[in-house]
Amino acid sequence: MQSLDHVEDDELDVEPIEAYCVHCKQKVEMENPIPVWTRRGAPGTRGECPDCGNTIFRMGRTDAHRGLDRPDLGQMLGAPRHTRKAKGRGSSTRYAAFINYSQADAEFAARLAEDLAKIGIPTWYAPDSGSEQQHWASGVHPALTECSHMVVVLSDSALSDEEVEQGWSYFRGQRKPVVVAQIASCEVPDDLRTRPRFDFGGDYKTAFREMMQALSV
């Protein structure tokens, strides 16, 4: 008889994942389970009801998460600051910008994120952009839903990066402002032609000042 000590984890039978189906009003065994993470980084599993085909969801880590690590959500540089106004007129918060870039342009993206944070514009920057994509419970990266503005770092590398295009397409679909920081001569996609575009291939300081104004409205 073969010892189980020599059997790999993926050779063992996977435990069925049960979840409650709102449509069928009963607990069922999930089909096509996909390990996902909520916007706060908590594990969950999304799948289909075998009876009605509707999407069902279960919180918590399951066998589907085996071998997966909790995702690094990135970081917000220059956290939103509330500024008190005189005579009780409330408070205001500066906009948060999502830096959307290809890994080949990481050095520029890091500098841009730090400079925006220094002038008071909270900026979402993920140093590990371009790593293996995580499955999110909402279907999109949490920061894409939370940030009000996007800066697309445009280059040939960005144009060949599917995740970069998915990012700006999502923002456009949500009718949220997108600006372009062009760092190299390249073809500008139709989706971005009408967006404010700033040439960082020459004078960085001038382009930065102009873009800063676009992010403050």
N, C-alpha and C positions, 0 to 999 in steps of 0.2 A: 504493500500500500504506500502510495507516494505521500511524503510529508508536505503539509501545507506551508512549511517554512520556505520551500523552494518555489512556491507559486507566486508570480507577480501580482500586484494589486489589481491590475486591469484584467487579469484572467479570472478573478472572482466574480460571481454574479452580483450585479448592481441592485441594491435595495430599491424597490419601487417607491416613488415619491407621491404621497397623497396630499391633496389640496382641496379646498372647498370651491365648488362651482356655483356661482351666484345664479346662473341661469337654470341649472338643474336642481338647485337647492339641496345638494348632497355632496359628501366627500367622495372623490374619485381618485383613481391612480393616474397621475399625470403622464401624458404622452409628449415626446420630443422635448424633454426638460433641457433648459439652458441656464447655466449659472449666471446670475446677474448681481449687480451691486447697486444699492440705492444712492441717492445724491449725497448722503452722509457717509457712504462707505460700508454700510451694513450688507451682509450677504443675503441673497434670496434666490428663488428659482422660478423661472417663468416657463410655462408649457401650455399644452392644449388639453381640453376635456375630451376624453375618448367618445363621449356620447353626443355632445352638441358641437364640438369643435371650437368653442369659445376659449379665449385666453384665460388661464388661471394662474394664480401666483401664490407662492408660499415663502414666508420670511424664514430666515435662519440658514445655517450652513447644512448642506446635504452631500450625498455621495458625488453629486455633479461638480462640487467645488474641490474634489480631491486633487491635490497637487497645485492648486491655485493660491496665490497670495492676495491679500487685501490690496486693492489698487492704490497707487500714489495719486491723489487727486490734483497734485500740483500745489501752487501757493499763490496767495493774494499779497502782492507787494503794496505797501502803503494802504493799510486797512481803512475803510471808510471812516472819515472823521465828521462828527456832528459839530457844527459851529453855531454857538449861541448868538442870536441877534438881539439888538437893543430893543427895549420897550415891549418885550414879550411877543415878538413877531415870529416865534417858532425857530426851527432849525433847518439847515440844508445839508445835503450830502453830495459830494462830487460823484461823477459817473465812474463806473468801473469798466475798464476796457479789457477785452479778451484778445491776447496776442496769438494770432493764427499763423503758424509758420511751418516750413519744412525743416527737418533736422539739419540739413546742410547749411541753413541760415541761422543756426542756434546762437552763434556769437552775437550777431546783430540783434536778434530778438531779445537776448538777455540785456544788452545795453539799452535798448528802447524801453523795456519794461522798468528797469531801474530809474531811467530818466523821467518817465511819466510818474512813477511813484514819488520821486523827489519833489515834483511840482504840485502834488496833492491829488493826482488822478489815480485812484486804486486800480491796480493792473493785475490781471490773472495771467500767470506765466507758468507753464509746465515744462521743467527742464528735460523731462524724458519724452517730450513730444516725438512721435514717430516710432515708439515702442509698440509692442503687440496690443492691439485695440481691446479694450475691456467691453463687456456687455453691461449696459446700464439698464436699470429697471424701467426708466422712461424712454429708453432707446437712444438717448443723446447724452453727451458729457454734461454733468451737473452745471459746470461753469457756463456752458452755452445758454442755459436757461436763466442763470442768475445775472450775468453781465449785461449791461445796457448797450454797450458799443463794442465793435470789433475792429481790430487793426489787422489787415491781411498783409503780411510781408511777402511782396511779390517778386518772384525770380523764376528762372527756368525750372529750378528744383521744385518750387511751390506748384508750378503748373502740372508737374508730373506726379504730384502727391495727392492721392485720392482723398485722404482725410482732410487736407486743407480745403479742397473744393467742397466737400461735404459740409464743412464748418461754415463757409460763407453762404452756401445755399440755404442752410438752416436759418441763418440770421435773416437773409432776404425773405424767406418764407414767413418769418415772424415779424416782418416789417420793422426790424431794428437797424439802426445806423451802422453802415460799414464804410470804413475809410481804408485807403490803400497806401502802404509805405513801399514804394518801388525802389529796389536796391540794385537792379540791373536791367539793362535793356532787354525786353522780351515782349512777346505778343500779349496784349491785354484782353482777357476773355470778355465776351459780350456782357456777361453778368456784372462785370466790374467797370465797364466803360463809363457809366454815368455816375459812379461813386467818386467822391473827392479823392484825388490822387496826388501824392507828394513825392518828389524825386529826391531820394536819399543817396543817389549815385554821385552827387556833387557836394554841395554845401550842406552838411548834416544839420548845423545849427539853424539855418534858415528854414529847411524843410521841417525840422522839429517844431519850431515856433508856429508855423502855418498849420501843421497838423494838430497841435495843442488847441488852437482856437476851434478847429472842427470838432474836437472831442468835448468841448465845453458848452455845446449848445444842444 
